[in-house]
């Protein structure tokens, strides 16, 4: 389940020549285009999730520069990002949907709350992300309070579920089974024991500021995907009503507004939030 080093991926140049991926070339190219070294390395981290053998160099650079352009866009929206994500509760479903949208932004096909057969039992997986080269099973752990940590019991439990899913897949004959990964994503932090267990047993842990590079906060900022709870022009009650209606993402809310859909917003806040969203999205 551990991914191989980036330098071990064979990619294809425009000429058809197969070469090993060189991280430094991409980073230096981004820096020459005006990105700072830190941002260039964050973009490399984002690209690494999609990298696979046979990937075209033009696709790698196109994706990297799309992310760079997102960072260069200006907006007057005040996100207060961490608090906005904490407000996705009290249920965990909006957070699961939100995590699914982040994977979609990285080119994955996503199913939220999918039932998958294991060897012994059937499992409901929070997010299943597939991109043709790998399949990722994601357990989302949402906490309403930023001081709450995800402890070691969670990765221990998820490891047993993942083993059952993996054994179930191996029991069915497939010519070339797709590589599988088990992930745990939380909007707060992990305990040290949880991190050690996840690392020792091949699980990928993604927390608000873990790992140091490529964490949840950086992922959200790179893709510029924000929940409707980040809007300053609508009330807390209106945000909760929108979440109950299944409206989680800013871009989804804006599209519904443009389509003339009836939304649980006062006329004044409808107009104000539309202006706020337009400044960000268009």
C-alpha positions in Angstrom: 0.0 0.0 0.0 3.0 2.3 0.3 3.5 4.4 -2.8 6.8 4.2 -4.6 9.3 7.1 -4.8 8.4 9.7 -7.4 11.7 9.1 -9.2 10.6 5.5 -9.9 7.7 6.5 -12.1 8.2 6.2 -15.9 6.5 9.0 -17.7 6.1 9.6 -21.4 7.4 12.7 -23.3 5.8 14.2 -26.3 8.2 12.2 -28.5 7.0 8.9 -27.0 10.3 8.5 -25.1 9.9 7.0 -21.6 11.9 8.7 -18.9 11.9 8.7 -15.1 10.0 11.6 -13.5 12.3 14.3 -12.1 10.8 16.3 -9.3 13.4 19.1 -9.6 12.5 19.8 -13.2 8.9 20.5 -12.3 9.7 22.5 -9.2 12.3 24.7 -11.1 9.9 25.2 -13.9 7.2 26.5 -11.5 9.8 28.8 -9.8 10.7 30.3 -13.1 7.1 31.0 -13.7 6.9 33.0 -10.5 6.0 30.5 -7.8 7.9 30.6 -4.5 9.9 27.5 -3.6 7.5 26.6 -0.8 4.5 26.9 -3.2 6.3 24.9 -5.9 6.9 22.1 -3.5 3.3 22.1 -2.4 2.2 21.8 -6.0 4.6 18.9 -6.5 3.0 17.2 -3.4 -0.4 17.7 -5.0 0.7 16.3 -8.3 2.2 13.2 -6.7 -1.2 11.8 -5.9 -2.1 11.6 -9.6 1.3 10.5 -10.9 1.4 7.1 -12.5 3.5 5.1 -14.9 2.9 6.1 -18.5 1.5 9.6 -17.6 2.2 12.2 -20.2 4.6 15.0 -19.3 2.2 17.6 -20.8 -0.6 16.4 -18.5 1.7 16.7 -15.5 2.7 20.2 -16.3 -0.8 21.2 -17.3 -2.2 20.1 -13.9 0.7 21.8 -12.1 0.1 25.1 -13.8 -3.7 24.9 -13.2 -3.0 24.8 -9.5 -0.5 27.6 -9.8 -3.1 29.8 -11.5 -5.6 29.1 -8.7 -3.1 30.5 -6.2 -2.6 33.7 -8.2 -6.3 34.6 -8.3 -7.3 37.4 -5.9 -10.5 37.3 -3.8 -12.0 39.5 -1.1 -13.6 36.5 0.6 -12.5 36.0 4.2 -12.4 32.3 4.6 -11.5 31.7 8.3 -10.8 28.2 6.9 -10.4 26.1 10.0 -13.5 27.4 11.7 -15.4 27.0 8.4 -14.6 23.3 8.3 -15.4 22.9 12.0 -18.9 24.3 11.2 -19.6 21.4 8.8 -21.1 19.5 11.8 -22.7 18.3 13.9 -23.2 15.3 11.6 -20.2 14.0 9.6 -21.8 13.7 6.2 -21.1 17.3 4.9 -17.4 16.6 5.8 -17.4 13.3 3.9 -18.9 15.1 0.9 -16.3 17.9 1.2 -13.5 15.4 1.3 -15.0 13.7 -1.8 -14.9 17.1 -3.6 -11.2 17.4 -2.8 -10.5 14.1 -4.4 -12.6 15.0 -7.5 -10.3 18.1 -7.9 -7.4 15.7 -8.2 -9.0 13.8 -11.0 -10.7 11.0 -9.1 -14.1 9.5 -9.6 -15.8 9.6 -6.2 -18.5 7.7 -4.4 -19.6 8.9 -0.9 -21.1 6.4 1.5 -20.6 3.4 -0.7 -21.3 -0.2 0.3 -18.4 -2.5 -0.6 -18.2 -6.3 0.0 -15.3 -7.5 2.1 -14.4 -11.2 2.7 -16.5 -11.5 5.9 -18.9 -8.6 5.9 -20.1 -5.6 3.9 -18.6 -2.2 4.7 -20.0 1.3 4.2 -17.0 3.4 3.1 -17.2 7.1 3.7 -15.4 8.0 0.4 -14.2 5.7 -2.4 -11.9 7.5 -4.8 -10.8 5.9 -8.1 -8.7 7.3 -10.9 -8.0 4.3 -13.2 -4.6 3.6 -11.6 -5.5 3.3 -7.9 -8.5 3.0 -5.6 -8.5 4.8 -2.3 -10.8 3.8 0.6 -11.2 6.8 2.9 -12.5 6.9 6.5 -13.5 10.5 7.5 -13.3 11.5 11.2 -15.1 14.8 11.7 -14.8 16.6 15.1 -16.8 19.7 16.1 -14.0 21.0 18.4 -10.5 21.7 17.2 -8.9 20.3 20.4 -10.3 16.8 19.8 -7.8 14.4 18.4 -8.3 11.1 16.5 -6.7 8.4 18.6 -5.0 5.1 17.8 -8.3 3.1 18.0 -9.4 4.6 14.7 -6.4 3.4 12.5 -6.5 0.0 14.3 -10.2 -0.4 13.4 -9.7 0.9 9.9 -6.7 -1.5 9.3 -9.0 -4.5 10.1 -11.6 -3.2 7.8 -9.1 -2.6 5.0 -7.7 -6.2 5.5 -11.2 -7.6 5.1 -11.8 -5.5 1.9 -8.4 -6.5 0.5 -9.0 -10.2 1.2 -12.5 -10.0 -0.3 -11.1 -8.5 -3.5 -8.3 -11.2 -3.7 -11.0 -13.9 -3.3 -12.5 -12.8 -6.7 -10.3 -13.6 -9.6 -9.2 -10.5 -11.5 -6.6 -10.3 -14.3 -4.8 -7.1 -12.9 -6.3 -5.9 -9.6 -6.1 -2.2 -9.1 -3.7 -1.0 -6.3 -5.7 -0.2 -3.1 -4.9 2.3 -0.4 -6.5 3.0 3.0 -6.7 6.6 4.2 -8.0 8.3 7.3 -8.9 12.0 7.0 -9.7 14.2 9.9 -10.4 18.0 10.2 -8.3 18.2 13.5 -5.2 16.2 14.5 -4.0 12.6 15.3 -2.4 11.4 18.5 1.2 10.3 18.2 0.2 6.7 18.7 -2.3 7.0 15.8 0.4 8.4 13.5 2.8 5.6 14.4 0.3 2.9 13.9 -0.8 4.3 10.6 2.8 4.6 9.4 3.7 1.1 10.6 0.7 -0.6 9.0 0.6 1.2 5.7 -2.3 3.6 6.2 -2.2 7.2 4.9 -3.2 9.7 7.5 -4.3 13.2 6.5 -5.0 15.7 9.2 -5.5 19.5 9.4 -1.7 20.0 9.7 -0.4 16.5 9.2 1.7 15.6 7.4 3.9 18.7 7.4 3.6 18.9 3.6 0.4 18.1 1.7 -1.9 18.2 4.7 -5.6 18.9 4.6 -5.3 22.7 5.0 -2.8 22.9 2.2 -4.9 20.7 0.0 -7.9 22.9 0.4 -5.9 26.1 -0.2 -4.3 24.7 -3.3 -7.5 23.6 -4.9 -9.4 26.7 -3.6 -12.4 24.5 -2.7 -14.2 26.0 0.2 -17.4 25.1 2.1 -20.4 27.4 2.3 -19.6 27.8 6.0 -16.7 30.1 4.9 -19.1 32.8 3.7 -19.4 35.9 5.8 -22.6 37.2 4.2 -25.1 34.5 5.5 -26.1 33.6 9.0 -25.2 30.4 10.9 -28.9 29.3 10.7 -28.8 29.8 6.9 -25.6 27.8 6.6 -27.2 24.9 8.6 -30.3 25.1 6.4 -28.1 24.9 3.2 -26.1 21.9 4.7 -29.4 20.1 5.5 -30.4 20.7 1.8 -27.1 19.0 0.7 -25.4 22.3 -0.4 -21.9 22.0 1.0 -19.5 23.7 -1.5 -19.3 27.3 -2.5 -19.2 26.5 -6.2 -22.4 24.3 -5.9 -24.2 27.1 -4.1 -23.3 29.6 -6.8 -24.4 27.3 -9.6 -27.8 26.8 -7.9 -28.2 30.6 -7.6 -27.4 31.0 -11.3 -30.0 28.3 -12.1 -32.7 30.2 -10.1 -33.2 27.5 -7.5 -35.1 28.4 -4.4 -32.7 28.5 -1.5 -33.2 29.0 2.3 -31.7 32.6 2.3 -33.2 35.9 3.0 -33.4 38.2 -0.1 -30.8 40.5 1.3 -28.3 37.7 2.2 -29.0 36.0 -1.2 -27.8 39.1 -3.0 -24.9 39.6 -0.7 -23.7 36.0 -0.8 -24.0 36.0 -4.6 -21.7 39.0 -4.8 -19.3 37.3 -2.4 -19.3 34.1 -4.3 -18.9 35.8 -7.7 -15.7 37.6 -6.5 -14.3 34.2 -5.7 -15.6 31.9 -8.4 -15.5 34.0 -11.6 
